[in-house]
Amino acid sequence: MFSTCLLQTDVEPDASTGLTHPDAQSGFALMSVIWTIAIVASITLVALSISSAYVKDASVQDRFVKLSAAADAGLYIAVDELLKREAQNPSSHDGTLTQTSFNGIPLLISIQDTAGLVDLNTARPELLAALFEGLGASKAEASRLADEVVDWRDADQRPNGAGGEAPAYAAAGLQYGPKNSSFVSLNEAGQLIHFPAPWLKQLDSVATLHSGLTGVDPTKMSPRLAKLLQLNPEANLQAEIDQQKRPFLSASSSRVFRIRSQAALQDAIFVRDATVQMNPGGFPAFEILDWRQGQAISNTDIGQPR
């Protein structure tokens, strides 16, 4: 019936009144109704689209909240485990992964004693050079990078070795100079004159700012760092070892740990990355030194899961 009305285009006006016949008015009325329905339908579709996007966004946010909460729970599970172990039998932790779950969400947790990592703020230049060489630099490049680290962190203006003080930055065309103060983030290494940006991710798994050591404790060393430095994790400071490697080593009694807790749900992950100082028997029992969202845990840069 609608199609008949829509095709009625030859309606003649009434001669006495000048008005169109009622059938024509019905046709125009139907057209108006159809256009109104079309407009309302369009508005409804837009509203549904916005609503769907909102629901999807809310779902993503809900998943993020669940993942971050689970990862944080994993962190405190690790702290609780450390408190139990440290109070009874202090032991080393080399970053080996542990699998568990929280509220049905799978977790991967690694605990790394920072004494087994290279501290950018305190490591000897020989150790820094060995680390950079392990990452792929030539001996000359590694030595130059080590000097740049030292000149970045020390307060004086005297170049160390190849040098990385203000004149070197100016010669490289940079608008800034060395900080002349301690690193507060590993990412700061990316501001060194010759530091390759792709190394930042690798540095994240083998370096720290919290051990306070000039070397690394071989009994607490991460497997990846041992490989980069070509050191035997079983090396003993009292044993006769390669004299060239001796400056790499330090003994430690500090109890500072880097904890990474990764929560996974479907195709999403969240990693809590924190550094904590343990104080068994004291108050507070532990102190959080660093707290951030971390990078996804890879089996290639820390120990395999157990």
RARA-V649569 format. One line per field, one symbol per residue. ss: DSSP state (~ for helix, > for strand, _ for the rest). psi: psi as a letter, one per 20 degrees, with the letter a starting at -180 (. if undefined). burial: # if it has 24 or more other ideal C-beta (glycine too) atoms within 12 Angstrom, else .. A space follows every 10 residues. Layout:
ss=???
psi=???
burial=???
This chain:
ss=_~~~~~____ __________ _~~~~~~~~~ ~~~~~~~~~~ ~~~~~~~~~~ ~~~~~~~~~~ ~~~~~~~~~~ ~~~~~~~~~~ ~~~~~~~~__ ___>>>>>>> >>__>>>>>> >>>~~~_>>_ ____~~~~~~ ~~~~~___~~ ~~~~~~~~~~ ~~~_______ _____~~~~~ ~_________ _____~~~~~ ~_______~~ ~~~~__>>__ _____>_~~~ __~~~~~~~_ __________ __~~~~__>_ _____>>>>> >>>>>__>>> >>>>>>>>__ _____>>>>> >>>_______ ______
psi=hhhgghinik pqqphhhjqr qhhghhghgh gggghggggg ggggggghgg gghgggghgg hghgggghgg ghghghgggg ggggghhgnp rqpjjpqppa rpkipqqppp oopiijrpoh iiqqhhgggh ghhhiiqrgg gggghghhgg hghqirjppo chqkaghhhg hijqjraqhk rqpiqhhhhi iqgjpphiig ghhhiirrjj hjqibqohij qqhgghghil qpijqphiro rohhihiiqq qqjqmpqppp opppodjqqp ppoqpqpqmp iapqhqpohq orprqpppii irqqq.
burial=.......... .......... ......#... .......... .......... .......... .....###.# #########. ###..#.... .#######.# .#..###### ########## ########## #####.#... .######### ####....## .####..##. ......###. ..#..#.##. #####...#. .######### ########## ######.##. #.#.#..... ....###### .#.####### #####..### ########.. .....#.### ...#####.. ###...
